[in-house]
């Protein structure tokens, strides 16, 4: 019988993701017992933790895309309080933002709630925030509002902004050419898929990339029906 390599890869990714989770836990435990005065050790550990976190996010994205391909991606819609979701995302990245001296400001009414898949949207926004930290910004604003029966979540930073090819890729389909050129746009493809998996009343979620006319920084917008 022919081997279904896509299934083999999916299993391997799942195992690697579990190993990375254990690795990140070990790094966190090491960081907790090292005196704060030993700055170089904390900086090195935080860098390793950051890269492991990025790898874990990519593996989760690939696994989710595989499940979507075989129509086995679970979408668990439930009521979620947006401010609590923002707090969780900000807290999970606190060691990186503090190390880089980046301020993250949240703008969301504490009573605002929406029906969405908490895990998928957490992964999506977590990746957006990680990228903002990675590309050297100093201030990040994450905000939520309700416009025309859509929940609109915006992540804006004061970094160098999205490059032109990324703005163009945000609306393109992931294809073999992009992969062969090393420009997979995997994070964008994942974000668009996760948004579109949220449907309500004939409407679907969407994402939009832009650069701020004022600061020149990147502006990521997620809209959910």
C-alpha positions in Angstrom: 0.0 0.0 0.0 1.1 3.6 -0.7 2.2 5.6 2.3 0.0 8.7 3.0 2.9 11.0 3.7 0.6 13.9 4.5 -0.7 11.9 7.4 2.8 10.9 8.5 3.9 14.5 8.4 0.8 15.5 10.5 1.7 13.0 13.1 5.3 14.1 13.2 4.3 17.7 13.5 2.0 16.8 16.4 5.0 15.0 18.2 7.4 17.9 17.5 4.8 20.4 18.9 4.5 18.4 22.1 8.3 18.3 22.4 8.6 22.0 21.9 6.0 22.6 24.6 8.1 20.6 27.0 11.2 22.5 26.0 9.5 25.9 26.6 8.3 24.7 30.0 11.9 23.7 30.9 13.2 27.1 29.7 10.6 28.9 31.9 11.6 26.8 34.9 15.3 27.6 34.3 14.5 31.3 34.0 12.6 31.2 37.3 15.6 29.9 39.3 18.3 32.0 37.8 18.8 35.3 39.7 17.5 38.3 38.0 20.9 40.0 38.3 22.3 37.5 35.7 21.0 39.6 32.8 23.0 37.8 30.1 21.5 34.4 31.0 18.0 35.7 31.1 18.5 37.4 27.7 19.8 34.2 26.2 17.0 32.1 27.7 14.4 34.6 26.5 15.8 34.4 23.0 15.7 30.6 22.9 12.1 30.6 24.3 11.1 33.2 21.7 12.4 31.1 18.8 10.9 27.9 20.2 7.6 29.7 20.6 7.8 30.8 16.9 8.5 27.2 15.8 5.6 26.0 17.9 3.3 28.5 16.3 4.4 27.5 12.8 3.8 23.8 13.6 0.3 24.6 14.9 -0.5 26.5 11.8 0.7 23.7 9.5 -1.3 21.1 11.5 -4.4 23.3 11.4 -4.0 23.8 7.6 -3.7 20.0 7.2 -6.9 19.5 9.2 -8.7 22.1 7.1 -7.6 20.4 3.9 -9.2 17.1 5.0 -12.2 18.9 6.5 -11.3 17.9 10.0 -10.5 21.3 11.5 -12.7 21.7 14.5 -14.2 25.2 14.9 -15.6 25.5 18.5 -17.7 28.7 18.7 -18.4 30.0 22.1 -18.9 33.4 23.9 -15.5 35.0 24.5 -14.8 38.2 26.5 -12.5 40.2 24.3 -10.5 42.0 27.0 -9.8 38.7 28.7 -8.5 37.3 25.4 -6.3 40.3 24.9 -4.9 40.0 28.4 -4.0 36.4 27.8 -2.2 37.2 24.6 -0.3 40.1 26.1 0.7 38.1 29.2 2.0 35.2 27.1 4.4 37.6 25.3 5.4 39.6 28.4 8.9 38.3 28.7 9.7 39.3 25.1 8.1 42.8 25.2 9.8 43.6 28.5 13.2 42.5 27.2 12.8 44.6 24.1 11.3 47.5 26.1 8.1 47.4 24.0 4.8 48.8 25.4 1.6 47.0 24.5 -1.6 48.9 25.0 -5.0 47.3 25.0 -8.2 49.1 24.1 -11.4 47.0 24.7 -14.4 47.4 26.8 -14.3 44.8 29.7 -17.9 43.8 29.0 -17.4 43.3 25.2 -18.0 39.7 24.1 -18.3 37.9 20.8 -19.0 34.4 19.6 -15.8 32.9 18.2 -13.3 30.1 18.4 -11.0 31.2 21.2 -8.1 28.9 20.5 -7.9 29.7 16.7 -8.2 33.5 17.3 -5.7 33.4 20.1 -3.2 31.6 17.8 -3.9 34.2 15.0 -3.4 37.3 17.2 -0.5 35.7 19.0 1.3 35.3 15.7 0.6 39.0 14.7 1.9 40.2 18.0 5.0 38.1 17.8 5.8 39.5 14.4 5.4 43.0 15.6 7.9 42.3 18.4 10.2 40.6 15.9 10.4 43.6 13.6 11.6 46.2 16.0 8.6 48.3 17.0 8.4 50.0 20.4 4.7 50.5 20.8 1.8 48.1 20.0 -1.9 48.9 20.2 -4.4 46.1 20.1 -8.0 47.3 20.0 -11.6 46.0 19.5 -14.8 47.6 18.3 -18.1 46.5 16.7 -18.8 47.9 13.3 -21.7 47.0 11.0 -22.4 43.8 12.9 -18.7 42.7 12.7 -16.2 42.4 15.6 -13.2 44.4 14.4 -9.8 43.7 16.0 -6.9 45.9 15.1 -3.2 45.4 15.9 -1.1 48.5 15.1 2.6 49.1 15.7 5.1 51.8 15.1 7.6 49.6 13.3 8.8 49.9 9.6 5.4 48.6 8.3 4.6 45.7 6.0 6.8 45.4 2.9 5.0 45.8 -0.5 5.3 42.1 -1.4 3.6 41.2 1.9 0.7 43.6 1.2 0.3 42.0 -2.2 0.5 38.5 -0.8 -2.2 39.1 1.8 -4.9 38.6 -0.8 -3.2 35.8 -2.9 -3.7 32.1 -2.7 -0.8 30.1 -1.3 0.7 28.2 -4.3 3.7 26.1 -5.4 5.5 29.1 -6.8 5.4 30.9 -3.5 6.7 27.8 -1.7 9.5 27.2 -4.2 10.6 30.9 -3.9 10.7 30.6 -0.1 7.9 33.2 0.2 5.2 30.9 1.6 3.2 33.6 3.5 2.1 30.7 5.8 1.1 33.1 8.6 -1.1 35.1 6.3 -2.7 32.1 4.7 -3.4 30.7 8.2 -4.9 34.0 9.4 -7.1 34.2 6.3 -8.3 30.6 6.7 -9.0 31.0 10.4 -11.0 34.2 9.8 -13.0 32.7 6.9 -13.9 29.7 9.1 -16.0 32.1 11.2 -19.4 32.4 9.5 -22.7 33.9 10.6 -25.8 34.8 8.6 -24.1 34.4 5.3 -21.1 36.5 6.3 -17.5 35.4 6.7 -14.6 36.7 8.6 -11.7 38.4 6.8 -8.3 40.0 7.4 -6.7 43.1 6.0 -3.1 44.4 6.0 -2.1 48.0 5.7 0.4 50.6 6.7 -0.5 53.5 8.9 -0.5 56.9 7.1 0.5 58.6 10.3 3.3 56.4 11.7 4.1 54.2 8.8 3.7 51.1 11.0 1.9 48.0 10.2 -1.9 47.7 10.8 -3.5 44.2 10.9 -7.3 44.1 11.0 -9.4 41.0 11.7 -13.2 41.2 11.1 -15.5 38.5 12.4 -19.3 38.3 11.8 
